[in-house]
Amino acid sequence: MSFFKTLKRGFKGAAKAVSADSYVINGMAVNCVHCGGKHFDEGQAQMNTAGLTFLNLDWANKSATVMVCKTCTHVMWFARSPEKVLD
Ligand SMILES: [Zn+2]
């Protein structure tokens, strides 16, 4: 149920966020693994496809956060939401 709400919020946040597009998870800044970029678009994606359900990822509440690097467009997946850094 919250999937569409978070998806909408994610896109709205990405659309207006020019400077507040850096994230922290587990106390560490999220950096792009490909180019080292620190700026991302955030979105939500469902994880309950046949393949992922097979991997017993139901604990992840069937949704994941995707972080799309604004520099190189590399997509990283997180099972919980990173915190947005407001600066
Ligand atoms: Zn990148």
PDB file of the backbone (N, CA, C, O) and the ligand in Angstrom, with CONECT records:
HET     ZN  A 101       1
ATOM      1  N   MET A   1       0.821  -1.205   0.000  1.00  0.00           N
ATOM      2  CA  MET A   1       0.000   0.000   0.000  1.00  0.00           C
ATOM      3  C   MET A   1       0.858   1.259   0.000  1.00  0.00           C
ATOM      4  O   MET A   1       0.558   2.217  -0.713  1.00  0.00           O
ATOM      5  N   SER A   2       1.910   1.259   0.788  1.00  0.00           N
ATOM      6  CA  SER A   2       2.730   2.461   0.859  1.00  0.00           C
ATOM      7  C   SER A   2       3.647   2.602  -0.344  1.00  0.00           C
ATOM      8  O   SER A   2       4.334   3.613  -0.490  1.00  0.00           O
ATOM      9  N   PHE A   3       3.659   1.607  -1.192  1.00  0.00           N
ATOM     10  CA  PHE A   3       4.567   1.662  -2.344  1.00  0.00           C
ATOM     11  C   PHE A   3       4.306   2.880  -3.219  1.00  0.00           C
ATOM     12  O   PHE A   3       5.239   3.601  -3.574  1.00  0.00           O
ATOM     13  N   PHE A   4       3.050   3.114  -3.566  1.00  0.00           N
ATOM     14  CA  PHE A   4       2.754   4.229  -4.463  1.00  0.00           C
ATOM     15  C   PHE A   4       2.978   5.572  -3.780  1.00  0.00           C
ATOM     16  O   PHE A   4       3.382   6.549  -4.411  1.00  0.00           O
ATOM     17  N   LYS A   5       2.708   5.601  -2.484  1.00  0.00           N
ATOM     18  CA  LYS A   5       2.922   6.837  -1.754  1.00  0.00           C
ATOM     19  C   LYS A   5       4.419   7.194  -1.740  1.00  0.00           C
ATOM     20  O   LYS A   5       4.802   8.336  -1.992  1.00  0.00           O
ATOM     21  N   THR A   6       5.236   6.205  -1.445  1.00  0.00           N
ATOM     22  CA  THR A   6       6.666   6.483  -1.382  1.00  0.00           C
ATOM     23  C   THR A   6       7.223   6.762  -2.768  1.00  0.00           C
ATOM     24  O   THR A   6       8.138   7.570  -2.922  1.00  0.00           O
ATOM     25  N   LEU A   7       6.678   6.099  -3.769  1.00  0.00           N
ATOM     26  CA  LEU A   7       7.130   6.367  -5.132  1.00  0.00           C
ATOM     27  C   LEU A   7       6.848   7.819  -5.505  1.00  0.00           C
ATOM     28  O   LEU A   7       7.697   8.509  -6.070  1.00  0.00           O
ATOM     29  N   LYS A   8       5.651   8.261  -5.179  1.00  0.00           N
ATOM     30  CA  LYS A   8       5.253   9.628  -5.482  1.00  0.00           C
ATOM     31  C   LYS A   8       6.145  10.613  -4.725  1.00  0.00           C
ATOM     32  O   LYS A   8       6.620  11.601  -5.284  1.00  0.00           O
ATOM     33  N   ARG A   9       6.359  10.321  -3.450  1.00  0.00           N
ATOM     34  CA  ARG A   9       7.189  11.203  -2.638  1.00  0.00           C
ATOM     35  C   ARG A   9       8.613  11.236  -3.182  1.00  0.00           C
ATOM     36  O   ARG A   9       9.259  12.284  -3.211  1.00  0.00           O
ATOM     37  N   GLY A  10       9.089  10.073  -3.612  1.00  0.00           N
ATOM     38  CA  GLY A  10      10.444  10.011  -4.143  1.00  0.00           C
ATOM     39  C   GLY A  10      10.606  10.867  -5.374  1.00  0.00           C
ATOM     40  O   GLY A  10      11.588  11.600  -5.495  1.00  0.00           O
ATOM     41  N   PHE A  11       9.666  10.789  -6.283  1.00  0.00           N
ATOM     42  CA  PHE A  11       9.769  11.578  -7.506  1.00  0.00           C
ATOM     43  C   PHE A  11       9.612  13.065  -7.217  1.00  0.00           C
ATOM     44  O   PHE A  11      10.298  13.900  -7.807  1.00  0.00           O
ATOM     45  N   LYS A  12       8.704  13.384  -6.304  1.00  0.00           N
ATOM     46  CA  LYS A  12       8.504  14.789  -5.968  1.00  0.00           C
ATOM     47  C   LYS A  12       9.788  15.355  -5.360  1.00  0.00           C
ATOM     48  O   LYS A  12      10.218  16.461  -5.689  1.00  0.00           O
ATOM     49  N   GLY A  13      10.386  14.566  -4.465  1.00  0.00           N
ATOM     50  CA  GLY A  13      11.622  15.020  -3.841  1.00  0.00           C
ATOM     51  C   GLY A  13      12.722  15.196  -4.864  1.00  0.00           C
ATOM     52  O   GLY A  13      13.474  16.169  -4.808  1.00  0.00           O
ATOM     53  N   ALA A  14      12.825  14.264  -5.803  1.00  0.00           N
ATOM     54  CA  ALA A  14      13.886  14.344  -6.798  1.00  0.00           C
ATOM     55  C   ALA A  14      13.683  15.535  -7.715  1.00  0.00           C
ATOM     56  O   ALA A  14      14.646  16.147  -8.177  1.00  0.00           O
ATOM     57  N   ALA A  15      12.418  15.861  -7.978  1.00  0.00           N
ATOM     58  CA  ALA A  15      12.140  16.939  -8.921  1.00  0.00           C
ATOM     59  C   ALA A  15      12.542  18.296  -8.360  1.00  0.00           C
ATOM     60  O   ALA A  15      13.047  19.153  -9.085  1.00  0.00           O
ATOM     61  N   LYS A  16      12.314  18.486  -7.058  1.00  0.00           N
ATOM     62  CA  LYS A  16      12.591  19.815  -6.527  1.00  0.00           C
ATOM     63  C   LYS A  16      13.962  19.889  -5.853  1.00  0.00           C
ATOM     64  O   LYS A  16      14.463  20.982  -5.589  1.00  0.00           O
ATOM     65  N   ALA A  17      14.559  18.752  -5.577  1.00  0.00           N
ATOM     66  CA  ALA A  17      15.819  18.770  -4.837  1.00  0.00           C
ATOM     67  C   ALA A  17      16.988  19.011  -5.784  1.00  0.00           C
ATOM     68  O   ALA A  17      17.283  18.183  -6.645  1.00  0.00           O
ATOM     69  N   VAL A  18      17.634  20.125  -5.621  1.00  0.00           N
ATOM     70  CA  VAL A  18      18.817  20.412  -6.418  1.00  0.00           C
ATOM     71  C   VAL A  18      20.060  20.196  -5.559  1.00  0.00           C
ATOM     72  O   VAL A  18      21.034  19.590  -6.006  1.00  0.00           O
ATOM     73  N   SER A  19      20.018  20.693  -4.329  1.00  0.00           N
ATOM     74  CA  SER A  19      21.183  20.539  -3.464  1.00  0.00           C
ATOM     75  C   SER A  19      21.001  19.386  -2.483  1.00  0.00           C
ATOM     76  O   SER A  19      21.978  18.737  -2.111  1.00  0.00           O
ATOM     77  N   ALA A  20      19.761  19.120  -2.057  1.00  0.00           N
ATOM     78  CA  ALA A  20      19.531  18.069  -1.063  1.00  0.00           C
ATOM     79  C   ALA A  20      19.361  16.721  -1.753  1.00  0.00           C
ATOM     80  O   ALA A  20      18.285  16.123  -1.715  1.00  0.00           O
ATOM     81  N   ASP A  21      20.413  16.259  -2.370  1.00  0.00           N
ATOM     82  CA  ASP A  21      20.339  14.990  -3.079  1.00  0.00           C
ATOM     83  C   ASP A  21      21.496  14.075  -2.678  1.00  0.00           C
ATOM     84  O   ASP A  21      21.922  13.212  -3.445  1.00  0.00           O
ATOM     85  N   SER A  22      21.991  14.288  -1.456  1.00  0.00           N
ATOM     86  CA  SER A  22      23.011  13.406  -0.904  1.00  0.00           C
ATOM     87  C   SER A  22      22.371  12.566   0.194  1.00  0.00           C
ATOM     88  O   SER A  22      21.427  13.013   0.845  1.00  0.00           O
ATOM     89  N   TYR A  23      22.873  11.358   0.402  1.00  0.00           N
ATOM     90  CA  TYR A  23      22.234  10.429   1.317  1.00  0.00           C
ATOM     91  C   TYR A  23      23.247   9.762   2.235  1.00  0.00           C
ATOM     92  O   TYR A  23      24.427   9.624   1.914  1.00  0.00           O
ATOM     93  N   VAL A  24      22.733   9.352   3.395  1.00  0.00           N
ATOM     94  CA  VAL A  24      23.538   8.635   4.374  1.00  0.00           C
ATOM     95  C   VAL A  24      22.810   7.351   4.727  1.00  0.00           C
ATOM     96  O   VAL A  24      21.597   7.365   4.936  1.00  0.00           O
ATOM     97  N   ILE A  25      23.531   6.244   4.796  1.00  0.00           N
ATOM     98  CA  ILE A  25      22.923   5.020   5.300  1.00  0.00           C
ATOM     99  C   ILE A  25      23.915   4.355   6.236  1.00  0.00           C
ATOM    100  O   ILE A  25      25.105   4.247   5.941  1.00  0.00           O
ATOM    101  N   ASN A  26      23.394   3.912   7.372  1.00  0.00           N
ATOM    102  CA  ASN A  26      24.240   3.280   8.377  1.00  0.00           C
ATOM    103  C   ASN A  26      25.374   4.204   8.830  1.00  0.00           C
ATOM    104  O   ASN A  26      26.457   3.741   9.188  1.00  0.00           O
ATOM    105  N   GLY A  27      25.115   5.508   8.809  1.00  0.00           N
ATOM    106  CA  GLY A  27      26.108   6.473   9.263  1.00  0.00           C
ATOM    107  C   GLY A  27      27.175   6.820   8.246  1.00  0.00           C
ATOM    108  O   GLY A  27      28.094   7.585   8.536  1.00  0.00           O
ATOM    109  N   MET A  28      27.053   6.257   7.058  1.00  0.00           N
ATOM    110  CA  MET A  28      28.058   6.523   6.030  1.00  0.00           C
ATOM    111  C   MET A  28      27.414   7.176   4.818  1.00  0.00           C
ATOM    112  O   MET A  28      26.314   6.801   4.410  1.00  0.00           O
ATOM    113  N   ALA A  29      28.105   8.159   4.242  1.00  0.00           N
ATOM    114  CA  ALA A  29      27.589   8.814   3.045  1.00  0.00           C
ATOM    115  C   ALA A  29      27.493   7.802   1.914  1.00  0.00           C
ATOM    116  O   ALA A  29      28.361   6.946   1.744  1.00  0.00           O
ATOM    117  N   VAL A  30      26.419   7.921   1.150  1.00  0.00           N
ATOM    118  CA  VAL A  30      26.254   7.051  -0.015  1.00  0.00           C
ATOM    119  C   VAL A  30      27.067   7.643  -1.158  1.00  0.00           C
ATOM    120  O   VAL A  30      26.843   8.781  -1.571  1.00  0.00           O
ATOM    121  N   ASN A  31      28.005   6.863  -1.659  1.00  0.00           N
ATOM    122  CA  ASN A  31      28.803   7.266  -2.819  1.00  0.00           C
ATOM    123  C   ASN A  31      28.565   6.272  -3.942  1.00  0.00           C
ATOM    124  O   ASN A  31      28.428   5.072  -3.703  1.00  0.00           O
ATOM    125  N   CYS A  32      28.517   6.774  -5.159  1.00  0.00           N
ATOM    126  CA  CYS A  32      28.347   5.895  -6.304  1.00  0.00           C
ATOM    127  C   CYS A  32      29.548   4.952  -6.398  1.00  0.00           C
ATOM    128  O   CYS A  32      30.696   5.391  -6.341  1.00  0.00           O
ATOM    129  N   VAL A  33      29.273   3.653  -6.543  1.00  0.00           N
ATOM    130  CA  VAL A  33      30.371   2.680  -6.607  1.00  0.00           C
ATOM    131  C   VAL A  33      31.107   2.767  -7.937  1.00  0.00           C
ATOM    132  O   VAL A  33      32.229   2.276  -8.062  1.00  0.00           O
ATOM    133  N   HIS A  34      30.488   3.381  -8.913  1.00  0.00           N
ATOM    134  CA  HIS A  34      31.126   3.461 -10.236  1.00  0.00           C
ATOM    135  C   HIS A  34      31.995   4.710 -10.377  1.00  0.00           C
ATOM    136  O   HIS A  34      33.162   4.615 -10.757  1.00  0.00           O
ATOM    137  N   CYS A  35      31.427   5.886 -10.070  1.00  0.00           N
ATOM    138  CA  CYS A  35      32.161   7.133 -10.319  1.00  0.00           C
ATOM    139  C   CYS A  35      32.442   7.917  -9.047  1.00  0.00           C
ATOM    140  O   CYS A  35      33.110   8.950  -9.095  1.00  0.00           O
ATOM    141  N   GLY A  36      31.940   7.442  -7.903  1.00  0.00           N
ATOM    142  CA  GLY A  36      32.183   8.161  -6.661  1.00  0.00           C
ATOM    143  C   GLY A  36      31.265   9.351  -6.456  1.00  0.00           C
ATOM    144  O   GLY A  36      31.454  10.129  -5.520  1.00  0.00           O
ATOM    145  N   GLY A  37      30.280   9.500  -7.315  1.00  0.00           N
ATOM    146  CA  GLY A  37      29.351  10.623  -7.204  1.00  0.00           C
ATOM    147  C   GLY A  37      28.570  10.597  -5.902  1.00  0.00           C
ATOM    148  O   GLY A  37      28.341   9.534  -5.325  1.00  0.00           O
ATOM    149  N   LYS A  38      28.164  11.773  -5.443  1.00  0.00           N
ATOM    150  CA  LYS A  38      27.458  11.893  -4.174  1.00  0.00           C
ATOM    151  C   LYS A  38      26.036  12.391  -4.357  1.00  0.00           C
ATOM    152  O   LYS A  38      25.345  12.650  -3.372  1.00  0.00           O
ATOM    153  N   HIS A  39      25.590  12.529  -5.583  1.00  0.00           N
ATOM    154  CA  HIS A  39      24.263  13.078  -5.825  1.00  0.00           C
ATOM    155  C   HIS A  39      23.403  12.041  -6.547  1.00  0.00           C
ATOM    156  O   HIS A  39      23.803  11.456  -7.554  1.00  0.00           O
ATOM    157  N   PHE A  40      22.210  11.838  -5.995  1.00  0.00           N
ATOM    158  CA  PHE A  40      21.360  10.748  -6.483  1.00  0.00           C
ATOM    159  C   PHE A  40      19.914  11.174  -6.641  1.00  0.00           C
ATOM    160  O   PHE A  40      19.445  12.092  -5.969  1.00  0.00           O
ATOM    161  N   ASP A  41      19.222  10.506  -7.524  1.00  0.00           N
ATOM    162  CA  ASP A  41      17.773  10.513  -7.538  1.00  0.00           C
ATOM    163  C   ASP A  41      17.321   9.270  -6.784  1.00  0.00           C
ATOM    164  O   ASP A  41      17.869   8.182  -6.963  1.00  0.00           O
ATOM    165  N   GLU A  42      16.310   9.452  -5.933  1.00  0.00           N
ATOM    166  CA  GLU A  42      15.830   8.344  -5.115  1.00  0.00           C
ATOM    167  C   GLU A  42      14.501   7.843  -5.651  1.00  0.00           C
ATOM    168  O   GLU A  42      13.648   8.627  -6.067  1.00  0.00           O
ATOM    169  N   GLY A  43      14.336   6.529  -5.637  1.00  0.00           N
ATOM    170  CA  GLY A  43      13.057   5.958  -6.022  1.00  0.00           C
ATOM    171  C   GLY A  43      12.805   4.691  -5.247  1.00  0.00           C
ATOM    172  O   GLY A  43      13.686   4.194  -4.546  1.00  0.00           O
ATOM    173  N   GLN A  44      11.591   4.163  -5.374  1.00  0.00           N
ATOM    174  CA  GLN A  44      11.237   2.915  -4.710  1.00  0.00           C
ATOM    175  C   GLN A  44      10.939   1.866  -5.771  1.00  0.00           C
ATOM    176  O   GLN A  44      10.401   2.179  -6.833  1.00  0.00           O
ATOM    177  N   ALA A  45      11.290   0.634  -5.478  1.00  0.00           N
ATOM    178  CA  ALA A  45      11.003  -0.444  -6.421  1.00  0.00           C
ATOM    179  C   ALA A  45      10.518  -1.649  -5.640  1.00  0.00           C
ATOM    180  O   ALA A  45      10.992  -1.931  -4.539  1.00  0.00           O
ATOM    181  N   GLN A  46       9.570  -2.348  -6.224  1.00  0.00           N
ATOM    182  CA  GLN A  46       9.060  -3.550  -5.574  1.00  0.00           C
ATOM    183  C   GLN A  46      10.048  -4.690  -5.726  1.00  0.00           C
ATOM    184  O   GLN A  46      10.700  -4.833  -6.761  1.00  0.00           O
ATOM    185  N   MET A  47      10.149  -5.493  -4.687  1.00  0.00           N
ATOM    186  CA  MET A  47      11.088  -6.605  -4.713  1.00  0.00           C
ATOM    187  C   MET A  47      10.393  -7.947  -4.798  1.00  0.00           C
ATOM    188  O   MET A  47      11.063  -8.977  -4.868  1.00  0.00           O
ATOM    189  N   ASN A  48       9.073  -7.966  -4.794  1.00  0.00           N
ATOM    190  CA  ASN A  48       8.393  -9.257  -4.751  1.00  0.00           C
ATOM    191  C   ASN A  48       8.152  -9.830  -6.142  1.00  0.00           C
ATOM    192  O   ASN A  48       7.058 -10.304  -6.447  1.00  0.00           O
ATOM    193  N   THR A  49       9.171  -9.782  -6.974  1.00  0.00           N
ATOM    194  CA  THR A  49       9.098 -10.516  -8.223  1.00  0.00           C
ATOM    195  C   THR A  49       9.310 -11.983  -7.907  1.00  0.00           C
ATOM    196  O   THR A  49       9.731 -12.323  -6.801  1.00  0.00           O
ATOM    197  N   ALA A  50       9.029 -12.842  -8.843  1.00  0.00           N
ATOM    198  CA  ALA A  50       9.192 -14.272  -8.610  1.00  0.00           C
ATOM    199  C   ALA A  50      10.617 -14.587  -8.173  1.00  0.00           C
ATOM    200  O   ALA A  50      10.823 -15.366  -7.242  1.00  0.00           O
ATOM    201  N   GLY A  51      11.581 -14.000  -8.823  1.00  0.00           N
ATOM    202  CA  GLY A  51      12.978 -14.280  -8.519  1.00  0.00           C
ATOM    203  C   GLY A  51      13.383 -13.860  -7.132  1.00  0.00           C
ATOM    204  O   GLY A  51      14.064 -14.608  -6.431  1.00  0.00           O
ATOM    205  N   LEU A  52      12.970 -12.652  -6.714  1.00  0.00           N
ATOM    206  CA  LEU A  52      13.411 -12.149  -5.428  1.00  0.00           C
ATOM    207  C   LEU A  52      12.662 -12.787  -4.273  1.00  0.00           C
ATOM    208  O   LEU A  52      13.224 -12.961  -3.192  1.00  0.00           O
ATOM    209  N   THR A  53      11.411 -13.135  -4.486  1.00  0.00           N
ATOM    210  CA  THR A  53      10.683 -13.857  -3.451  1.00  0.00           C
ATOM    211  C   THR A  53      11.358 -15.196  -3.195  1.00  0.00           C
ATOM    212  O   THR A  53      11.417 -15.674  -2.063  1.00  0.00           O
ATOM    213  N   PHE A  54      11.852 -15.776  -4.243  1.00  0.00           N
ATOM    214  CA  PHE A  54      12.583 -17.029  -4.123  1.00  0.00           C
ATOM    215  C   PHE A  54      13.784 -16.886  -3.203  1.00  0.00           C
ATOM    216  O   PHE A  54      14.168 -17.839  -2.525  1.00  0.00           O
ATOM    217  N   LEU A  55      14.377 -15.704  -3.177  1.00  0.00           N
ATOM    218  CA  LEU A  55      15.553 -15.462  -2.332  1.00  0.00           C
ATOM    219  C   LEU A  55      15.183 -15.094  -0.894  1.00  0.00           C
ATOM    220  O   LEU A  55      16.050 -14.683  -0.123  1.00  0.00           O
ATOM    221  N   ASN A  56      13.903 -15.238  -0.523  1.00  0.00           N
ATOM    222  CA  ASN A  56      13.476 -14.977   0.845  1.00  0.00           C
ATOM    223  C   ASN A  56      13.732 -13.548   1.302  1.00  0.00           C
ATOM    224  O   ASN A  56      14.211 -13.315   2.411  1.00  0.00           O
ATOM    225  N   LEU A  57      13.413 -12.614   0.453  1.00  0.00           N
ATOM    226  CA  LEU A  57      13.616 -11.215   0.821  1.00  0.00           C
ATOM    227  C   LEU A  57      12.334 -10.562   1.322  1.00  0.00           C
ATOM    228  O   LEU A  57      12.185  -9.342   1.249  1.00  0.00           O
ATOM    229  N   ASP A  58      11.411 -11.371   1.830  1.00  0.00           N
ATOM    230  CA  ASP A  58      10.161 -10.808   2.320  1.00  0.00           C
ATOM    231  C   ASP A  58      10.365  -9.871   3.508  1.00  0.00           C
ATOM    232  O   ASP A  58       9.536  -8.996   3.759  1.00  0.00           O
ATOM    233  N   TRP A  59      11.469 -10.051   4.241  1.00  0.00           N
ATOM    234  CA  TRP A  59      11.746  -9.162   5.369  1.00  0.00           C
ATOM    235  C   TRP A  59      11.919  -7.714   4.903  1.00  0.00           C
ATOM    236  O   TRP A  59      11.755  -6.783   5.692  1.00  0.00           O
ATOM    237  N   ALA A  60      12.245  -7.527   3.646  1.00  0.00           N
ATOM    238  CA  ALA A  60      12.484  -6.178   3.136  1.00  0.00           C
ATOM    239  C   ALA A  60      11.185  -5.445   2.822  1.00  0.00           C
ATOM    240  O   ALA A  60      11.193  -4.399   2.174  1.00  0.00           O
ATOM    241  N   ASN A  61      10.056  -6.013   3.294  1.00  0.00           N
ATOM    242  CA  ASN A  61       8.766  -5.365   3.114  1.00  0.00           C
ATOM    243  C   ASN A  61       8.418  -5.184   1.646  1.00  0.00           C
ATOM    244  O   ASN A  61       7.646  -4.296   1.284  1.00  0.00           O
ATOM    245  N   LYS A  62       8.978  -6.009   0.830  1.00  0.00           N
ATOM    246  CA  LYS A  62       8.644  -6.066  -0.596  1.00  0.00           C
ATOM    247  C   LYS A  62       8.924  -4.788  -1.368  1.00  0.00           C
ATOM    248  O   LYS A  62       8.426  -4.614  -2.481  1.00  0.00           O
ATOM    249  N   SER A  63       9.702  -3.904  -0.800  1.00  0.00           N
ATOM    250  CA  SER A  63      10.106  -2.753  -1.601  1.00  0.00           C
ATOM    251  C   SER A  63      11.549  -2.416  -1.265  1.00  0.00           C
ATOM    252  O   SER A  63      12.041  -2.731  -0.182  1.00  0.00           O
ATOM    253  N   ALA A  64      12.203  -1.784  -2.191  1.00  0.00           N
ATOM    254  CA  ALA A  64      13.589  -1.394  -1.989  1.00  0.00           C
ATOM    255  C   ALA A  64      13.756   0.040  -2.457  1.00  0.00           C
ATOM    256  O   ALA A  64      12.957   0.560  -3.236  1.00  0.00           O
ATOM    257  N   THR A  65      14.801   0.658  -1.968  1.00  0.00           N
ATOM    258  CA  THR A  65      15.127   2.001  -2.434  1.00  0.00           C
ATOM    259  C   THR A  65      16.179   1.893  -3.517  1.00  0.00           C
ATOM    260  O   THR A  65      17.186   1.204  -3.355  1.00  0.00           O
ATOM    261  N   VAL A  66      15.945   2.566  -4.604  1.00  0.00           N
ATOM    262  CA  VAL A  66      16.964   2.619  -5.645  1.00  0.00           C
ATOM    263  C   VAL A  66      17.546   4.021  -5.667  1.00  0.00           C
ATOM    264  O   VAL A  66      16.818   5.012  -5.609  1.00  0.00           O
ATOM    265  N   MET A  67      18.866   4.091  -5.752  1.00  0.00           N
ATOM    266  CA  MET A  67      19.563   5.364  -5.818  1.00  0.00           C
ATOM    267  C   MET A  67      20.215   5.447  -7.188  1.00  0.00           C
ATOM    268  O   MET A  67      21.068   4.627  -7.530  1.00  0.00           O
ATOM    269  N   VAL A  68      19.810   6.442  -7.973  1.00  0.00           N
ATOM    270  CA  VAL A  68      20.345   6.586  -9.324  1.00  0.00           C
ATOM    271  C   VAL A  68      21.348   7.735  -9.322  1.00  0.00           C
ATOM    272  O   VAL A  68      20.989   8.882  -9.058  1.00  0.00           O
ATOM    273  N   CYS A  69      22.588   7.422  -9.613  1.00  0.00           N
ATOM    274  CA  CYS A  69      23.650   8.427  -9.625  1.00  0.00           C
ATOM    275  C   CYS A  69      23.331   9.481 -10.684  1.00  0.00           C
ATOM    276  O   CYS A  69      23.057   9.156 -11.839  1.00  0.00           O
ATOM    277  N   LYS A  70      23.372  10.744 -10.272  1.00  0.00           N
ATOM    278  CA  LYS A  70      23.062  11.822 -11.219  1.00  0.00           C
ATOM    279  C   LYS A  70      24.214  12.065 -12.195  1.00  0.00           C
ATOM    280  O   LYS A  70      24.036  12.714 -13.226  1.00  0.00           O
ATOM    281  N   THR A  71      25.387  11.540 -11.864  1.00  0.00           N
ATOM    282  CA  THR A  71      26.543  11.764 -12.734  1.00  0.00           C
ATOM    283  C   THR A  71      26.622  10.711 -13.836  1.00  0.00           C
ATOM    284  O   THR A  71      26.717  11.046 -15.016  1.00  0.00           O
ATOM    285  N   CYS A  72      26.584   9.429 -13.442  1.00  0.00           N
ATOM    286  CA  CYS A  72      26.809   8.371 -14.436  1.00  0.00           C
ATOM    287  C   CYS A  72      25.591   7.486 -14.627  1.00  0.00           C
ATOM    288  O   CYS A  72      25.610   6.604 -15.486  1.00  0.00           O
ATOM    289  N   THR A  73      24.525   7.693 -13.848  1.00  0.00           N
ATOM    290  CA  THR A  73      23.263   6.949 -13.885  1.00  0.00           C
ATOM    291  C   THR A  73      23.379   5.514 -13.378  1.00  0.00           C
ATOM    292  O   THR A  73      22.464   4.718 -13.586  1.00  0.00           O
ATOM    293  N   HIS A  74      24.466   5.172 -12.728  1.00  0.00           N
ATOM    294  CA  HIS A  74      24.555   3.848 -12.108  1.00  0.00           C
ATOM    295  C   HIS A  74      23.450   3.723 -11.066  1.00  0.00           C
ATOM    296  O   HIS A  74      23.175   4.668 -10.327  1.00  0.00           O
ATOM    297  N   VAL A  75      22.818   2.553 -11.009  1.00  0.00           N
ATOM    298  CA  VAL A  75      21.711   2.328 -10.077  1.00  0.00           C
ATOM    299  C   VAL A  75      22.182   1.432  -8.943  1.00  0.00           C
ATOM    300  O   VAL A  75      22.713   0.346  -9.176  1.00  0.00           O
ATOM    301  N   MET A  76      21.985   1.895  -7.712  1.00  0.00           N
ATOM    302  CA  MET A  76      22.307   1.087  -6.537  1.00  0.00           C
ATOM    303  C   MET A  76      21.013   0.787  -5.783  1.00  0.00           C
ATOM    304  O   MET A  76      20.096   1.607  -5.743  1.00  0.00           O
ATOM    305  N   TRP A  77      20.959  -0.402  -5.189  1.00  0.00           N
ATOM    306  CA  TRP A  77      19.758  -0.859  -4.488  1.00  0.00           C
ATOM    307  C   TRP A  77      20.031  -0.932  -2.998  1.00  0.00           C
ATOM    308  O   TRP A  77      21.092  -1.383  -2.568  1.00  0.00           O
ATOM    309  N   PHE A  78      19.055  -0.479  -2.209  1.00  0.00           N
ATOM    310  CA  PHE A  78      19.118  -0.624  -0.763  1.00  0.00           C
ATOM    311  C   PHE A  78      17.801  -1.198  -0.270  1.00  0.00           C
ATOM    312  O   PHE A  78      16.729  -0.818  -0.740  1.00  0.00           O
ATOM    313  N   ALA A  79      17.894  -2.123   0.687  1.00  0.00           N
ATOM    314  CA  ALA A  79      16.672  -2.746   1.199  1.00  0.00           C
ATOM    315  C   ALA A  79      15.977  -1.842   2.210  1.00  0.00           C
ATOM    316  O   ALA A  79      14.806  -2.056   2.524  1.00  0.00           O
ATOM    317  N   ARG A  80      16.680  -0.836   2.721  1.00  0.00           N
ATOM    318  CA  ARG A  80      15.994   0.167   3.546  1.00  0.00           C
ATOM    319  C   ARG A  80      16.376   1.548   3.051  1.00  0.00           C
ATOM    320  O   ARG A  80      17.336   1.711   2.298  1.00  0.00           O
ATOM    321  N   SER A  81      15.622   2.527   3.478  1.00  0.00           N
ATOM    322  CA  SER A  81      15.785   3.855   2.909  1.00  0.00           C
ATOM    323  C   SER A  81      16.982   4.584   3.495  1.00  0.00           C
ATOM    324  O   SER A  81      17.085   4.712   4.715  1.00  0.00           O
ATOM    325  N   PRO A  82      17.882   5.060   2.660  1.00  0.00           N
ATOM    326  CA  PRO A  82      18.937   5.945   3.161  1.00  0.00           C
ATOM    327  C   PRO A  82      18.314   7.250   3.641  1.00  0.00           C
ATOM    328  O   PRO A  82      17.225   7.624   3.205  1.00  0.00           O
ATOM    329  N   GLU A  83      19.005   7.936   4.535  1.00  0.00           N
ATOM    330  CA  GLU A  83      18.517   9.226   5.018  1.00  0.00           C
ATOM    331  C   GLU A  83      19.047  10.321   4.112  1.00  0.00           C
ATOM    332  O   GLU A  83      20.216  10.319   3.724  1.00  0.00           O
ATOM    333  N   LYS A  84      18.178  11.243   3.785  1.00  0.00           N
ATOM    334  CA  LYS A  84      18.612  12.353   2.945  1.00  0.00           C
ATOM    335  C   LYS A  84      19.406  13.352   3.783  1.00  0.00           C
ATOM    336  O   LYS A  84      19.024  13.680   4.907  1.00  0.00           O
ATOM    337  N   VAL A  85      20.501  13.824   3.228  1.00  0.00           N
ATOM    338  CA  VAL A  85      21.328  14.820   3.919  1.00  0.00           C
ATOM    339  C   VAL A  85      20.839  16.202   3.513  1.00  0.00           C
ATOM    340  O   VAL A  85      20.876  16.576   2.341  1.00  0.00           O
ATOM    341  N   LEU A  86      20.383  16.943   4.501  1.00  0.00           N
ATOM    342  CA  LEU A  86      19.910  18.295   4.214  1.00  0.00           C
ATOM    343  C   LEU A  86      21.026  19.283   4.519  1.00  0.00           C
ATOM    344  O   LEU A  86      21.502  19.383   5.650  1.00  0.00           O
ATOM    345  N   ASP A  87      21.422  19.998   3.500  1.00  0.00           N
ATOM    346  CA  ASP A  87      22.475  20.986   3.733  1.00  0.00           C
ATOM    347  C   ASP A  87      22.140  22.307   3.064  1.00  0.00           C
ATOM    348  O   ASP A  87      22.916  23.259   3.154  1.00  0.00           O
TER     349      ASP A  87
HETATM  350 ZN    ZN A 101      28.092   7.482 -10.657  1.00  0.00          ZN2+
END
